[in-house]
Amino acid sequence: MTISIRLTDEEEERLDQLARRTGRSKSFYVRTALHEHLAEMEDAFAADESLDAFEAAGRRTRPLAALKAETNL
């Protein structure tokens, strides 16, 4: 699959320099960055979804100190 992205001049220059210095392609570094951060972004989205579902069910969060006091921890 081919994807087109717009980079700032600074991002493009940094990517060009890295590719030249290492002999790897710019595509290699874009794929590597995507691979490394995709799981992180998926986890953050799942956490947001879970919190939304938690709150939609009428449940509320509370500070850890309050929970400790309630449970005598």
trRosetta pair geometry for C-beta under 8 A, 3 or more apart (Angstrom, degrees):
i j d omega theta_ij theta_ji phi_ij phi_ji
5 30 7.6 174 30 -146 140 137
7 11 4.0 -129 -173 91 105 119
7 12 4.4 136 101 -57 128 84
7 15 6.9 -61 -152 6 167 139
8 11 4.6 96 49 6 78 101
8 12 6.9 -147 88 -4 40 87
9 12 5.8 -58 -149 39 30 111
9 13 6.3 29 155 -19 65 108
10 13 5.8 -56 -146 36 30 110
10 14 6.3 28 156 -18 65 107
11 14 5.8 -56 -147 37 30 109
11 15 6.2 27 156 -16 65 109
12 15 5.8 -57 -146 39 29 110
12 16 6.2 33 154 -21 65 107
13 16 5.6 -53 -145 36 30 113
13 17 6.3 30 156 -19 64 106
14 17 5.8 -55 -147 36 29 110
14 18 6.3 29 155 -18 64 107
15 18 5.8 -54 -146 37 30 111
15 19 6.3 29 156 -18 64 108
15 26 5.1 63 156 -137 112 104
15 29 6.1 -179 -143 84 90 141
15 30 7.5 27 -140 -58 136 89
16 19 5.9 -60 -149 38 27 110
16 20 6.3 24 156 -17 65 109
16 26 6.9 -16 -85 -85 49 122
17 20 5.8 -57 -146 38 29 109
17 21 6.1 25 159 -17 66 110
18 21 5.9 -58 -143 39 27 108
18 22 6.1 -2 167 4 64 116
18 24 7.9 -35 135 61 84 101
18 29 6.0 82 108 -89 133 161
19 22 6.5 -74 -140 50 22 93
19 23 7.8 -166 173 18 54 1
19 24 5.8 -107 -135 81 65 64
19 25 6.1 6 -142 -167 119 18
19 26 4.7 -48 -66 -65 148 68
19 28 7.7 134 -114 46 94 103
19 29 6.5 -113 -72 -5 88 131
20 23 7.8 23 -175 -67 24 40
24 28 4.5 -88 167 65 111 151
24 29 6.6 117 109 -42 120 90
25 28 4.6 114 60 -7 79 98
25 29 7.6 -152 98 1 52 80
26 29 5.9 -58 -158 38 40 107
26 30 6.3 38 148 -18 71 106
27 30 5.6 -55 -144 39 35 110
27 31 6.1 34 157 -17 68 106
28 31 6.0 -60 -150 39 26 109
28 32 6.2 27 153 -20 64 110
29 32 5.4 -49 -141 37 34 114
29 33 6.3 35 158 -19 65 104
30 33 5.9 -53 -147 36 29 110
30 34 6.3 30 153 -18 63 108
31 34 5.7 -57 -147 38 30 112
31 35 6.1 32 155 -22 66 108
32 35 5.7 -54 -145 36 28 112
32 36 6.2 23 158 -16 64 110
33 36 6.0 -59 -144 39 27 108
33 37 6.1 -2 167 4 65 117
34 37 6.5 -77 -141 49 22 92
34 38 5.6 36 165 -45 66 109
35 38 6.2 -40 -133 13 21 115
36 39 7.8 -72 177 27 25 98
36 40 7.7 10 140 -5 59 116
37 40 5.1 -57 -156 41 54 118
37 41 6.0 52 148 -21 80 103
38 41 5.8 -57 -148 38 31 108
38 42 6.2 33 153 -20 66 106
39 42 5.6 -52 -146 37 32 113
39 43 6.3 35 154 -20 65 105
40 43 5.8 -54 -150 35 29 111
40 44 6.5 28 153 -18 63 106
41 44 5.7 -52 -147 36 34 112
41 45 6.4 34 154 -19 65 105
42 45 5.8 -56 -149 37 31 111
42 46 6.3 31 153 -19 65 107
43 46 5.7 -55 -146 37 31 111
43 47 6.3 33 154 -21 65 105
44 47 5.7 -52 -148 34 31 113
44 48 6.5 33 152 -19 63 104
45 48 5.7 -53 -151 35 33 112
45 49 6.4 34 151 -19 65 105
46 49 5.6 -52 -148 36 33 113
46 50 6.3 35 153 -21 65 105
47 50 5.7 -53 -147 35 31 113
47 51 6.4 30 155 -17 64 105
48 51 5.8 -55 -148 37 30 110
48 52 6.3 32 153 -20 65 106
49 52 5.7 -55 -149 36 30 112
49 53 6.4 28 154 -17 65 106
50 53 5.8 -55 -148 37 31 109
50 54 6.2 36 151 -23 64 107
51 54 5.4 -51 -146 34 32 117
51 55 6.3 25 158 -12 66 107
52 55 6.0 -60 -147 42 28 105
52 56 6.0 30 154 -23 65 110
53 56 5.5 -53 -139 37 30 113
53 57 6.5 31 157 -21 62 105
54 57 6.1 -62 -159 32 25 109
54 59 5.1 -75 175 69 76 121
54 61 7.7 56 129 -55 135 90
55 58 7.8 74 178 -56 37 10
55 59 6.6 -102 -93 66 30 70
55 60 7.4 60 -117 -97 74 49
62 66 4.5 -84 153 76 117 137
62 67 6.0 140 89 -50 108 87
63 66 4.8 98 64 1 82 101
63 67 7.3 -150 99 -3 46 85
64 67 5.6 -55 -151 37 38 112
64 68 6.2 40 152 -21 69 105
65 68 5.7 -53 -148 36 32 113
65 69 6.4 32 153 -20 64 106
66 69 5.7 -55 -149 36 32 111
66 70 6.3 31 153 -19 65 108
67 70 5.7 -56 -147 37 31 112
67 71 6.2 2 163 4 66 114
67 73 7.6 2 122 24 78 129
68 71 6.4 -74 -141 51 24 92
68 72 7.8 -47 168 133 56 1
68 73 4.4 -95 -142 62 75 101
69 72 7.6 24 -171 -74 27 40
